Amino acid sequence: MSVMNPTPGRTAVGQHPLVWIKKLVLYESINPWTELRQIHLSTGLNIVHGVVAEEDESFPSGHGIGKTTLCRLIRYCLGENSFGQKHVVEEVKHGFPGGYVGAVVVLDGTEWSVLRPLGTRLKEYALENVPLEGLLQATGPRSFEGFIETLSGLILANLPADASLSGGQTLQWLQVLAMCSRDQETRFAKFWHWRDTRSDSETPPFKKRKIDAGLCVRAIHGLIDPAEPALRAKVEQLDSSLEKLRAEIKEKQLEPTIRLDRLRKSLTTDFGMPEAADAPIDDESLLGLQAIVKSRLDALRREVSGIEAQLAPLDRRISLTAASIMEPAELAQEWQAASQAVNRDNDTLLADIELLRNLRSAESALCKYGDVLVGDCSHYRARDIDAEIRDLQKSSLPVVSEQEQAAARMDERADRLRDAYRKAQHHLDEMHRQKNDLIEQRRILNDRIGRLPLLLEEIRDWTDILEGKKPHTALQQLDQQAAKASTDKDDTARSLSDLIAVQSQRASDLQDRFDGLVRQTLGGKASGLVRLDDDGVHFEIRQIGGEASGTLAVLLADLTLLLEGNSSHSHHPGLLLHDSPREADLDLRTYHRLLETAESSLGRLEPGKELPFQYIVTTTTPPSKRLQASSVMKLRLGSGTDSLFGRQLEAPTAARPGPTLFDEEGDE
């Protein structure tokens, strides 16, 4: 943890709390400074009483006037990220978009001024030895993060904070603050229940809430041995390993049954042996598994022999067909070549006739042998072109016709030969496919022949393991590992318990103080007991039944820790904040005695004197007359203009809420 100017412990035990709130101020704006309310607090007991007139129907009695928001604002100034539930934050932002909360926080005798925004997108400030109104003009760093680092260092610097919680977690300031200021939503039901998810506090959560709350208390009060975090981490690691090993052991214990089921199923489905599902393995009769497997092996070998008997003649047919298929293919090529030769001869004869015709039609063209027209050429006129055409047609056309018929016959012959070749090739392909199928069947059968004895042997082995005739080596190894892990865990847990027992003896002052507070509050009929164990820190009130005893035990436990914080070994902040404990079902007399016990135990505040504790209580129930008349009454809140912000807060109206259970339009 990076700490700015850490202060390792209070300067003098007994003079003042390590942390306390001297003043809280609400501002509508800080530019210009517009103050809404200023609340002065002191060390010792501080009571904030919420009162609403019965005739005022705008507020339910005791609610909505700002008690819880006041507590959350104090926590906000001490580092929490929010000052209320989401709807409260939205209402405050809507009503005071430029609003701020200011606090004068005293850290080990040094005053710090803190300003945090209530609106949106506003800066926050903190600085020591400067009044609130001087923060904006002050020079130098005014970092709120620096204030929190100083505060964290003051509380945590000399603590075994690193890896002191379960799972190696490091204790943080906001977790200590949670110990000193429970959410009102927890209803003070359990000592270790400090934060509730409904509060939207965003406090870093504990991994194991009950155990870690106890470790936080013990760390703050110097009741953790330096060796304890490592022992606790080792117990957690061994416990995790042991849990994993036990899960593996459970799987291994079921393995023989699962394996046998799978092997028997393989025999019935993969090998076609339905009778093998329940056949006894040790029965040597025809109904036994060994005989069934032998019978199936014989059948498979017969199938292989049958396939091999088919393959030999098939190979011969393939060879003969492959050899004979070449003759029609070659003949088809020869007949096709002859047809093409005849067609070329016909083309030559017809070309001669076409040449004479072209010569006759070219009379108007120039002769290539002289510069005259073809029709005027003496050589051309000496020839009878038409007669030549007639003579050539008379001699050539019968030959052409006969040769065309011969070529057609040749083409037909070639087509028949090609068709015979295709049929023979198709038959050859079918035989090859048949051969390949037979070879694949033989491979599968041989594979089954090789697997069946192995399956039978595996079934025999797993049956022997299941019946205890053979050791399950993997299971034995896991059992040995689990036994060692269990022994190591027990030894480590015993060492941890021994350390905690020593710390429990050291906690005798805590026990005596809690017992004294219980007796002072309830009289001699009750006593208080404090226990430290692996599960946490426990505060119990004896000889009283009912829910109130549990609630009172929580309140007096917090007060005990606060008072014990004045000891030299403690780093308790010296601050305690209880929001409306009367609402947790304490009877009125016990409630009055509780506050009177707190006031007398904390000490009476005299002018110019500081007490080493600050206890702030908000309440909807008036304290006893003696306390109402004393200086502990710091603030009275009411409805309307007497509420914390001087007016009733309203939610933004940008979005209409969705339908509720009682909306008429939702009825059917």
C-alpha positions as CSV (number, residue, x, y, z in Angstrom):
1,M,0.0,0.0,0.0
2,S,1.3,3.4,-0.9
3,V,0.9,5.8,2.0
4,M,1.4,9.5,2.1
5,N,3.0,10.5,5.4
6,P,1.7,7.6,7.4
7,T,1.2,8.1,11.1
8,P,1.8,4.7,12.7
9,G,-0.5,4.9,15.7
10,R,-1.9,7.6,18.0
11,T,0.5,10.0,19.5
12,A,-0.7,9.4,23.0
13,V,-3.1,6.7,24.2
14,G,-6.1,8.1,26.1
15,Q,-6.0,11.6,24.7
16,H,-8.3,11.4,21.6
17,P,-9.7,9.0,19.1
18,L,-7.5,8.1,16.1
19,V,-10.3,9.3,13.9
20,W,-13.3,11.5,14.8
21,I,-15.7,13.9,13.1
22,K,-15.6,17.5,14.5
23,K,-18.0,19.1,12.1
24,L,-20.3,18.3,9.2
25,V,-21.5,21.0,6.8
26,L,-24.0,20.8,3.9
27,Y,-23.6,23.4,1.1
28,E,-26.0,24.1,-1.6
29,S,-23.1,25.6,-3.5
30,I,-19.4,26.4,-2.8
31,N,-19.2,29.1,-5.5
32,P,-20.5,31.2,-3.9
33,W,-20.5,29.5,-0.5
34,T,-24.2,28.8,0.3
35,E,-24.6,26.9,3.6
36,L,-27.6,24.7,4.3
37,R,-26.8,23.2,7.7
38,Q,-23.8,23.0,10.1
39,I,-23.6,20.1,12.6
40,H,-21.0,20.3,15.4
41,L,-20.0,17.0,17.0
42,S,-17.7,16.1,19.8
43,T,-15.8,13.2,21.2
44,G,-17.9,11.0,23.6
45,L,-21.6,10.3,23.0
46,N,-23.4,12.2,20.2
47,I,-27.2,11.7,19.8
48,V,-29.1,12.8,16.7
49,H,-32.9,12.5,17.4
50,G,-35.4,12.4,14.5
51,V,-38.8,13.8,15.4
52,V,-41.8,14.2,13.2
53,A,-45.1,15.8,14.4
54,E,-48.0,13.3,14.3
55,E,-50.1,15.8,12.3
56,D,-47.5,16.0,9.6
57,E,-48.6,13.4,7.0
58,S,-45.9,14.2,4.5
59,F,-43.4,12.0,6.3
60,P,-43.9,8.6,8.0
61,S,-42.9,8.9,11.6
62,G,-39.2,9.0,12.0
63,H,-38.4,8.3,8.4
64,G,-37.3,10.4,5.4
65,I,-35.9,13.2,7.6
66,G,-32.2,12.4,7.0
67,K,-30.9,10.3,9.9
68,T,-29.5,7.5,7.7
69,T,-28.3,10.0,5.1
70,L,-26.4,11.8,7.8
71,C,-24.6,8.6,8.7
72,R,-23.9,7.8,5.1
73,L,-22.5,11.4,4.5
74,I,-20.1,10.8,7.4
75,R,-19.0,7.6,5.8
76,Y,-18.8,9.3,2.5
77,C,-16.4,11.9,3.9
78,L,-14.3,9.0,5.3
79,G,-13.8,7.4,1.9
80,E,-16.9,5.5,0.8
81,N,-17.9,5.9,-2.9
82,S,-21.6,6.7,-2.2
83,F,-23.6,8.5,0.4
84,G,-26.8,6.4,0.1
85,Q,-28.9,4.1,-1.8
86,K,-29.2,4.9,-5.5
87,H,-32.6,6.5,-5.3
88,V,-31.4,8.8,-2.4
89,V,-28.3,9.8,-4.3
90,E,-30.5,10.7,-7.3
91,E,-32.9,12.7,-5.2
92,V,-30.0,14.7,-3.6
93,K,-28.3,15.3,-7.0
94,H,-31.7,16.5,-8.4
95,G,-32.3,18.9,-5.5
96,F,-28.7,20.1,-5.2
97,P,-26.8,19.7,-8.5
98,G,-24.0,22.0,-7.2
99,G,-24.2,20.7,-3.6
100,Y,-21.3,19.6,-1.4
101,V,-20.8,18.0,2.0
102,G,-17.9,19.3,4.0
103,A,-16.4,17.7,7.1
104,V,-13.7,18.5,9.6
105,V,-12.1,15.2,10.4
106,V,-9.5,14.9,13.1
107,L,-6.8,12.3,12.4
108,D,-4.7,11.6,15.5
109,G,-5.0,15.2,16.7
110,T,-4.6,16.8,13.2
111,E,-7.6,18.5,11.6
112,W,-8.3,17.8,8.0
113,S,-10.9,19.6,6.0
114,V,-12.8,17.5,3.4
115,L,-15.1,18.6,0.6
116,R,-17.0,16.0,-1.5
117,P,-19.6,16.7,-4.1
118,L,-23.3,15.8,-3.8
119,G,-23.9,16.7,-7.4
120,T,-22.3,15.4,-10.6
121,R,-19.0,16.1,-12.3
122,L,-17.7,18.2,-9.4
123,K,-14.2,18.1,-7.9
124,E,-13.4,16.9,-4.4
125,Y,-10.8,18.4,-2.0
126,A,-9.0,17.6,1.2
127,L,-6.2,19.4,3.1
128,E,-4.9,19.5,6.7
129,N,-4.8,22.5,8.9
130,V,-7.0,24.6,6.6
131,P,-10.6,25.6,7.4
132,L,-13.3,24.4,5.0
133,E,-13.9,27.8,3.5
134,G,-10.2,28.1,2.8
135,L,-9.9,24.9,0.8
136,L,-10.6,26.4,-2.6
137,Q,-8.0,29.2,-2.2
138,A,-5.3,26.9,-0.6
139,T,-2.2,26.1,-2.5
140,G,-0.4,22.8,-2.8
141,P,-2.0,19.4,-3.2
142,R,-5.6,19.2,-2.1
143,S,-6.1,15.5,-3.0
144,F,-8.9,13.6,-1.4
145,E,-6.9,10.4,-2.3
146,G,-4.0,11.8,-0.2
147,F,-6.4,12.2,2.8
148,I,-7.6,8.6,2.4
149,E,-4.0,7.3,2.1
150,T,-3.1,9.1,5.3
151,L,-6.2,7.8,7.1
152,S,-5.5,4.2,5.9
153,G,-1.9,4.5,7.0
154,L,-2.9,5.8,10.4
155,I,-5.1,2.7,11.0
156,L,-3.3,0.0,9.1
157,A,0.4,0.9,9.0
158,N,1.4,-1.2,12.0
159,L,-1.2,-4.0,11.5
160,P,-0.6,-7.5,10.1
161,A,-2.9,-6.3,7.2
162,D,-1.2,-8.2,4.3
163,A,-2.8,-11.6,3.8
164,S,-4.5,-11.4,7.2
165,L,-7.9,-12.3,5.9
166,S,-9.1,-15.6,4.3
167,G,-7.7,-16.5,0.9
168,G,-4.7,-14.2,1.5
169,Q,-6.8,-11.0,1.2
170,T,-5.4,-7.8,2.6
171,L,-7.3,-5.8,5.1
172,Q,-8.5,-2.4,3.8
173,W,-9.6,0.8,5.5
174,L,-13.1,0.6,4.1
175,Q,-13.5,-2.8,5.8
176,V,-12.4,-1.3,9.1
177,L,-14.9,1.5,8.6
178,A,-17.6,-1.1,8.0
179,M,-16.8,-2.5,11.4
180,C,-17.3,0.9,13.0
181,S,-20.5,1.9,11.1
182,R,-23.0,-0.8,10.2
183,D,-25.5,-0.4,7.5
184,Q,-29.0,0.5,8.9
185,E,-30.3,-2.3,6.5
186,T,-28.5,-5.0,8.5
187,R,-30.9,-4.4,11.4
188,F,-28.1,-5.2,13.9
189,A,-29.0,-8.9,13.5
190,K,-25.5,-10.5,13.5
191,F,-22.2,-9.2,14.9
192,W,-20.3,-10.0,11.6
193,H,-23.0,-8.6,9.3
194,W,-21.7,-5.0,8.7
195,R,-22.7,-4.3,5.2
196,D,-25.9,-5.1,3.2
197,T,-26.1,-5.3,-0.5
198,R,-29.2,-3.1,-0.4
199,S,-27.2,-0.1,0.9
200,D,-25.2,0.3,-2.3
201,S,-22.1,1.1,-0.2
202,E,-19.6,-0.7,-2.5
203,T,-17.4,-1.6,0.4
204,P,-14.8,-4.2,-0.6
205,P,-16.5,-7.5,0.3
206,F,-15.1,-10.2,2.5
207,K,-14.4,-13.6,0.9
208,K,-15.8,-15.3,4.0
209,R,-17.9,-12.7,5.8
210,K,-18.2,-14.3,9.2
211,I,-14.6,-15.4,9.5
212,D,-13.1,-12.3,7.9
213,A,-15.1,-10.0,10.1
214,G,-13.6,-11.8,13.1
215,L,-10.1,-11.5,11.6
216,C,-10.6,-7.8,11.0
217,V,-11.6,-7.3,14.6
218,R,-8.7,-9.3,15.9
219,A,-6.2,-7.5,13.6
220,I,-7.4,-4.1,14.8
221,H,-7.1,-5.2,18.4
222,G,-3.7,-6.9,18.1
223,L,-5.1,-10.4,18.6
224,I,-3.5,-12.0,15.6
225,D,-0.2,-13.9,15.9
226,P,2.2,-13.1,13.1
227,A,2.3,-16.7,12.1
228,E,-1.5,-17.1,11.9
229,P,-2.1,-15.8,8.4
230,A,0.3,-18.3,6.9
231,L,-1.2,-21.2,9.0
232,R,-4.8,-20.1,8.0
233,A,-3.7,-20.0,4.3
234,K,-2.2,-23.4,4.6
235,V,-5.4,-24.8,6.2
236,E,-7.5,-23.3,3.4
237,Q,-5.1,-24.8,0.8
238,L,-5.1,-28.2,2.4
239,D,-8.9,-28.1,2.8
240,S,-9.3,-27.2,-0.9
241,S,-6.9,-30.0,-1.8
242,L,-8.6,-32.5,0.5
243,E,-12.0,-31.6,-1.0
244,K,-10.7,-32.1,-4.5
245,L,-9.1,-35.5,-3.5
246,R,-12.3,-36.6,-1.9
247,A,-14.2,-35.8,-5.1
248,E,-11.7,-37.8,-7.1
249,I,-11.9,-40.7,-4.6
250,K,-15.6,-40.7,-5.0
251,E,-15.2,-40.9,-8.7
252,K,-12.6,-43.7,-8.4
253,Q,-14.9,-45.7,-6.1
254,L,-17.6,-45.6,-8.7
255,E,-15.1,-46.4,-11.5
256,P,-15.4,-50.2,-11.5
257,T,-19.2,-50.2,-11.7
258,I,-19.1,-47.5,-14.5
259,R,-16.4,-49.3,-16.4
260,L,-18.2,-52.7,-16.2
261,D,-21.4,-51.1,-17.3
262,R,-19.7,-49.6,-20.4
263,L,-17.8,-52.8,-21.2
264,R,-21.0,-54.9,-21.0
265,K,-22.8,-52.3,-23.1
266,S,-20.1,-52.5,-25.7
267,L,-20.5,-56.3,-25.9
268,T,-24.3,-56.0,-26.5
269,T,-24.2,-53.0,-28.9
270,D,-20.9,-53.2,-30.7
271,F,-20.6,-57.0,-30.9
272,G,-24.2,-58.0,-31.1
273,M,-24.2,-60.0,-27.9
274,P,-27.4,-59.1,-26.0
275,E,-27.0,-62.2,-23.8
276,A,-23.6,-60.8,-22.5
277,A,-25.3,-58.0,-20.6
278,D,-26.0,-60.2,-17.5
279,A,-23.9,-63.3,-18.1
280,P,-21.8,-64.3,-15.1
281,I,-18.1,-64.1,-15.8
282,D,-17.1,-67.1,-13.6
283,D,-19.8,-69.5,-15.0
284,E,-18.0,-72.0,-17.2
285,S,-21.2,-73.3,-18.8
286,L,-22.6,-72.2,-22.1
287,L,-24.4,-69.4,-20.2
288,G,-21.2,-67.9,-18.9
289,L,-19.6,-64.8,-20.4
290,Q,-16.4,-66.7,-21.5
291,A,-18.4,-69.2,-23.5
292,I,-20.6,-66.5,-25.0
293,V,-17.4,-64.6,-26.1
294,K,-15.8,-67.8,-27.5
295,S,-19.0,-68.5,-29.5
296,R,-19.0,-65.0,-30.9
297,L,-15.3,-65.3,-31.8
298,D,-15.9,-68.5,-33.7
299,A,-18.8,-66.8,-35.6
300,L,-16.6,-63.8,-36.4
301,R,-13.8,-66.0,-37.7
302,R,-16.3,-67.9,-39.9
303,E,-17.4,-64.6,-41.3
304,V,-13.8,-63.7,-42.1
305,S,-13.3,-67.1,-43.8
306,G,-16.4,-66.5,-45.8
307,I,-15.2,-63.1,-46.9
308,E,-11.8,-64.5,-47.9
309,A,-13.6,-67.2,-49.9
310,Q,-15.4,-64.5,-51.9
311,L,-12.2,-62.4,-52.4
312,A,-10.2,-65.0,-54.4
313,P,-12.7,-65.6,-57.3
314,L,-13.5,-61.9,-57.3
315,D,-9.9,-61.0,-57.9
316,R,-9.8,-63.4,-60.9
317,R,-12.9,-61.8,-62.4
318,I,-11.4,-58.4,-61.9
319,S,-8.2,-59.4,-63.7
320,L,-10.1,-61.0,-66.6
321,T,-12.4,-58.1,-67.0
322,A,-9.6,-55.6,-66.9
323,A,-7.7,-57.5,-69.6
324,S,-10.8,-57.9,-72.0
325,I,-12.0,-54.4,-71.6
326,M,-9.1,-53.0,-73.7
327,E,-10.1,-54.8,-77.0
328,P,-13.4,-52.9,-77.6
329,A,-11.8,-49.7,-76.6
330,E,-9.0,-50.1,-79.2
331,L,-11.5,-51.2,-81.9
332,A,-13.7,-48.2,-81.2
333,Q,-10.7,-45.9,-81.7
334,E,-9.8,-47.7,-85.0
335,W,-13.3,-47.4,-86.5
336,Q,-13.5,-43.8,-85.4
337,A,-10.2,-43.1,-87.2
338,A,-11.4,-44.8,-90.4
339,S,-14.6,-42.7,-90.4
340,Q,-12.6,-39.6,-90.1
341,A,-10.4,-40.6,-93.1
342,V,-13.4,-41.2,-95.4
343,N,-14.9,-37.9,-94.4
344,R,-11.6,-36.1,-95.3
345,D,-11.8,-37.7,-98.8
346,N,-15.3,-36.5,-99.3
347,D,-14.3,-33.1,-98.2
348,T,-11.6,-33.0,-100.9
349,L,-14.0,-34.0,-103.7
350,L,-16.6,-31.5,-102.7
351,A,-13.9,-28.8,-102.4
352,D,-12.9,-29.3,-106.1
353,I,-16.6,-28.7,-107.2
354,E,-16.8,-25.7,-104.9
355,L,-13.6,-24.3,-106.5
356,L,-15.1,-24.4,-110.1
357,R,-18.2,-22.7,-108.8
358,N,-16.2,-20.0,-107.3
359,L,-14.3,-19.5,-110.5
360,R,-17.4,-19.1,-112.5
361,S,-18.8,-16.5,-110.1
362,A,-15.6,-14.5,-110.3
363,E,-15.9,-13.3,-114.0
364,S,-15.9,-9.6,-113.0
365,A,-12.8,-10.0,-110.9
366,L,-9.3,-9.3,-112.2
367,C,-7.3,-12.3,-113.5
368,K,-4.3,-13.0,-111.4
369,Y,-2.2,-13.7,-114.5
370,G,-2.9,-10.4,-116.3
371,D,-4.5,-7.0,-115.9
372,V,-7.8,-8.1,-117.4
373,L,-11.1,-9.3,-116.0
374,V,-11.5,-13.0,-115.6
375,G,-14.4,-13.1,-118.1
376,D,-12.1,-11.5,-120.8
377,C,-9.2,-13.8,-120.1
378,S,-8.5,-16.1,-123.1
379,H,-7.6,-19.0,-120.9
380,Y,-10.9,-18.7,-119.0
381,R,-12.9,-18.4,-122.3
382,A,-11.1,-21.4,-123.7
383,R,-12.6,-23.6,-120.8
384,D,-16.2,-24.8,-120.4
385,I,-16.6,-24.3,-116.6
386,D,-20.2,-25.5,-116.5
387,A,-19.2,-28.7,-118.4
388,E,-16.4,-29.3,-116.0
389,I,-18.7,-28.9,-113.0
390,R,-21.2,-31.3,-114.6
391,D,-18.6,-33.9,-115.3
392,L,-17.0,-33.6,-111.9
393,Q,-20.4,-33.9,-110.1
394,K,-21.3,-36.9,-112.3
395,S,-18.1,-38.7,-111.3
396,S,-17.7,-37.6,-107.7
397,L,-21.1,-37.4,-106.1
398,P,-21.8,-41.2,-106.2
399,V,-18.4,-41.8,-104.6
400,V,-19.2,-39.2,-101.9
401,S,-22.6,-40.7,-101.2
402,E,-21.1,-44.2,-100.9
403,Q,-18.3,-43.0,-98.6
404,E,-20.7,-41.0,-96.4
405,Q,-22.7,-44.2,-95.8
406,A,-19.6,-46.1,-95.1
407,A,-18.5,-43.4,-92.6
408,A,-21.9,-43.5,-90.9
409,R,-21.6,-47.3,-90.5
410,M,-18.1,-46.9,-89.1
411,D,-19.4,-44.3,-86.5
412,E,-22.2,-46.6,-85.5
413,R,-19.7,-49.5,-85.0
414,A,-17.5,-47.3,-82.9
415,D,-20.5,-46.2,-80.8
416,R,-21.4,-49.8,-80.1
417,L,-17.9,-50.6,-79.1
418,R,-17.7,-47.6,-76.8
419,D,-21.0,-48.6,-75.2
420,A,-19.7,-52.1,-74.6
421,Y,-16.5,-50.6,-73.1
422,R,-18.5,-48.4,-70.7
423,K,-20.6,-51.3,-69.6
424,A,-17.5,-53.4,-69.0
425,Q,-15.9,-50.5,-67.1
426,H,-19.0,-50.1,-64.9
427,H,-19.0,-53.8,-64.1
428,L,-15.2,-53.6,-63.3
429,D,-15.9,-50.6,-60.9
430,E,-18.7,-52.5,-59.2
431,M,-16.3,-55.5,-58.6
432,H,-13.7,-53.1,-57.2
433,R,-16.2,-51.6,-54.8
434,Q,-17.4,-55.0,-53.8
435,K,-13.8,-56.0,-53.2
436,N,-13.2,-52.9,-51.1
437,D,-16.3,-53.5,-49.1
438,L,-15.3,-57.1,-48.4
439,I,-11.8,-56.0,-47.3
440,E,-13.3,-53.3,-44.9
441,Q,-15.7,-55.9,-43.5
442,R,-12.7,-58.2,-42.9
443,R,-10.8,-55.4,-41.2
444,I,-13.7,-54.7,-38.9
445,L,-14.2,-58.4,-38.1
446,N,-10.5,-58.9,-37.4
447,D,-10.5,-55.8,-35.2
448,R,-13.4,-57.2,-33.2
449,I,-11.7,-60.6,-33.0
450,G,-8.7,-58.9,-31.5
451,R,-10.7,-56.7,-29.1
452,L,-13.1,-59.3,-27.7
453,P,-10.5,-61.2,-25.7
454,L,-9.1,-57.9,-24.4
455,L,-12.7,-56.8,-23.4
456,L,-13.2,-60.1,-21.6
457,E,-9.9,-59.7,-19.8
458,E,-10.8,-56.1,-18.8
459,I,-14.2,-57.2,-17.5
460,R,-12.5,-59.8,-15.4
461,D,-10.0,-57.3,-14.0
462,W,-12.7,-54.7,-13.1
463,T,-14.9,-57.4,-11.6
464,D,-12.0,-58.6,-9.4
465,I,-11.4,-54.9,-8.4
466,L,-15.1,-54.4,-7.6
467,E,-15.2,-57.6,-5.5
468,G,-11.9,-56.7,-3.7
469,K,-9.9,-59.6,-5.3
470,K,-7.5,-57.1,-6.8
471,P,-6.3,-53.7,-5.5
472,H,-7.5,-50.5,-7.2
473,T,-4.1,-48.9,-7.4
474,A,-5.2,-45.4,-8.5
475,L,-7.8,-45.4,-5.6
476,Q,-5.2,-46.5,-3.1
477,Q,-2.9,-43.7,-4.2
478,L,-5.7,-41.1,-3.8
479,D,-6.6,-42.6,-0.4
480,Q,-3.0,-42.2,0.7
481,Q,-2.8,-38.6,-0.6
482,A,-6.1,-37.8,1.1
483,A,-5.0,-39.3,4.4
484,K,-1.8,-37.3,4.3
485,A,-3.6,-34.1,3.4
486,S,-6.1,-34.8,6.2
487,T,-3.3,-35.3,8.7
488,D,-1.5,-32.2,7.5
489,K,-4.7,-30.2,7.8
490,D,-5.5,-31.5,11.3
491,D,-2.0,-30.7,12.4
492,T,-2.1,-27.3,10.9
493,A,-5.5,-26.6,12.2
494,R,-4.4,-27.7,15.7
495,S,-1.4,-25.3,15.5
496,L,-3.8,-22.6,14.3
497,S,-6.2,-23.4,17.2
498,D,-3.4,-23.3,19.7
499,L,-2.4,-19.8,18.4
500,I,-6.0,-18.6,18.6
501,A,-6.3,-20.1,22.1
502,V,-3.4,-18.0,23.2
503,Q,-5.0,-14.9,21.6
504,S,-8.3,-15.8,23.3
505,Q,-6.4,-15.7,26.7
506,R,-5.0,-12.4,25.7
507,A,-8.6,-11.2,25.0
508,S,-9.5,-11.4,28.7
509,D,-9.7,-7.6,28.8
510,L,-12.3,-7.7,26.0
511,Q,-14.2,-10.4,27.9
512,D,-14.2,-8.4,31.1
513,R,-15.3,-5.2,29.4
514,F,-18.1,-6.9,27.5
515,D,-19.3,-8.6,30.7
516,G,-19.2,-5.3,32.5
517,L,-21.3,-3.5,29.9
518,V,-23.8,-6.4,29.8
519,R,-24.2,-6.3,33.6
520,Q,-24.4,-2.5,33.7
521,T,-27.1,-2.5,31.0
522,L,-29.2,-5.5,32.2
523,G,-28.3,-5.9,35.8
524,G,-26.9,-8.9,37.7
525,K,-29.2,-11.4,36.0
526,A,-27.1,-11.3,32.8
527,S,-23.5,-11.9,31.9
528,G,-21.4,-11.5,28.8
529,L,-19.1,-14.0,27.1
530,V,-16.5,-13.5,24.4
531,R,-15.0,-16.4,22.4
532,L,-12.3,-16.5,19.7
533,D,-12.2,-19.5,17.5
534,D,-11.5,-20.5,13.9
535,D,-15.0,-19.4,12.9
536,G,-14.6,-15.8,14.2
537,V,-15.2,-13.7,17.2
538,H,-18.4,-14.3,19.2
539,F,-20.2,-12.1,21.7
540,E,-23.0,-13.7,23.7
541,I,-25.3,-12.6,26.4
542,R,-26.3,-15.4,28.8
543,Q,-29.5,-15.8,30.8
544,I,-31.6,-13.8,28.4
545,G,-33.7,-15.2,25.7
546,G,-35.4,-13.7,22.7
547,E,-34.2,-11.7,19.7
548,A,-33.5,-8.6,21.7
549,S,-30.6,-10.4,23.4
550,G,-28.9,-11.0,20.0
551,T,-29.4,-7.3,19.0
552,L,-28.2,-6.0,22.3
553,A,-25.2,-8.3,22.1
554,V,-24.3,-6.8,18.8
555,L,-24.6,-3.2,20.1
556,L,-22.7,-3.9,23.2
557,A,-20.0,-5.8,21.3
558,D,-19.5,-2.7,19.1
559,L,-19.3,-0.5,22.2
560,T,-16.8,-3.0,23.8
561,L,-14.5,-2.8,20.8
562,L,-14.8,1.0,20.8
563,L,-13.8,1.2,24.5
564,E,-11.0,-1.4,24.1
565,G,-9.6,0.8,21.3
566,N,-8.0,3.0,23.9
567,S,-5.6,0.2,24.8
568,S,-2.0,0.5,23.5
569,H,-2.2,-2.7,21.4
570,S,-5.4,-1.5,19.6
571,H,-5.7,0.4,16.3
572,H,-9.4,0.9,16.5
573,P,-10.2,4.3,15.0
574,G,-12.1,5.3,18.1
575,L,-15.2,6.0,16.1
576,L,-18.5,4.2,16.3
577,L,-21.6,5.0,14.3
578,H,-25.0,3.4,15.0
579,D,-27.9,4.3,12.7
580,S,-31.3,3.8,14.5
581,P,-30.6,0.8,16.8
582,R,-34.0,1.4,18.5
583,E,-35.6,0.2,15.3
584,A,-34.0,-3.2,15.9
585,D,-36.7,-4.2,18.4
586,L,-35.1,-3.3,21.7
587,D,-37.6,-2.6,24.5
588,L,-37.6,1.0,25.6
589,R,-36.1,0.4,29.0
590,T,-33.2,-1.6,27.6
591,Y,-32.7,1.0,25.0
592,H,-32.5,3.8,27.6
593,R,-30.1,1.8,29.7
594,L,-27.9,1.1,26.6
595,L,-27.4,4.8,25.9
596,E,-26.9,5.6,29.5
597,T,-24.3,2.8,29.8
598,A,-22.5,4.2,26.7
599,E,-22.5,7.7,28.0
600,S,-21.1,6.7,31.4
601,S,-18.5,4.3,29.9
602,L,-17.3,6.8,27.3
603,G,-16.9,9.5,30.0
604,R,-18.4,12.9,30.4
605,L,-17.2,15.7,28.2
606,E,-16.0,18.7,30.0
607,P,-15.2,22.1,28.5
608,G,-11.8,22.0,26.7
609,K,-11.5,18.3,27.1
610,E,-11.5,15.5,24.5
611,L,-12.5,11.9,25.2
612,P,-10.6,9.0,23.5
613,F,-13.9,7.9,21.8
614,Q,-16.6,9.2,19.5
615,Y,-20.0,7.4,19.5
616,I,-22.7,8.8,17.1
617,V,-26.2,7.4,17.4
618,T,-29.2,8.4,15.4
619,T,-32.6,7.4,16.8
620,T,-36.3,7.8,16.3
621,T,-36.9,7.2,20.0
622,P,-36.2,9.9,22.6
623,P,-33.4,8.9,25.0
624,S,-33.9,9.1,28.7
625,K,-34.6,12.5,30.2
626,R,-31.2,12.6,31.7
627,L,-29.5,12.3,28.3
628,Q,-32.0,14.7,26.7
629,A,-30.9,17.3,29.1
630,S,-27.2,16.7,28.6
631,S,-24.8,18.0,26.0
632,V,-24.9,14.7,24.1
633,M,-27.9,15.8,22.1
634,K,-26.2,17.3,19.1
635,L,-29.1,17.6,16.6
636,R,-32.9,17.2,16.3
637,L,-34.3,16.5,12.9
638,G,-37.9,16.9,11.9
639,S,-40.0,17.1,8.8
640,G,-40.2,19.8,6.2
641,T,-37.7,22.6,6.9
642,D,-36.3,20.8,9.9
643,S,-35.2,17.8,7.8
644,L,-31.5,17.3,7.1
645,F,-31.5,19.3,3.8
646,G,-34.2,21.7,4.9
647,R,-36.8,20.4,2.5
648,Q,-38.3,17.2,1.3
649,L,-36.2,15.6,-1.4
650,E,-37.9,14.6,-4.7
651,A,-37.0,12.2,-7.4
652,P,-36.2,13.4,-10.9
653,T,-39.4,13.4,-13.1
654,A,-37.6,12.6,-16.4
655,A,-38.9,9.0,-16.5
656,R,-42.2,7.7,-15.3
657,P,-41.8,4.6,-13.1
658,G,-43.0,1.3,-14.6
659,P,-46.4,-0.2,-13.7
660,T,-46.8,-1.6,-10.2
661,L,-48.9,-4.5,-8.9
662,F,-51.7,-2.1,-8.1
663,D,-51.9,-0.2,-11.4
664,E,-55.4,-0.4,-12.8
665,E,-54.2,-0.8,-16.4
666,G,-52.3,-4.0,-15.3
667,D,-55.5,-5.6,-13.9
668,E,-57.1,-8.4,-15.8
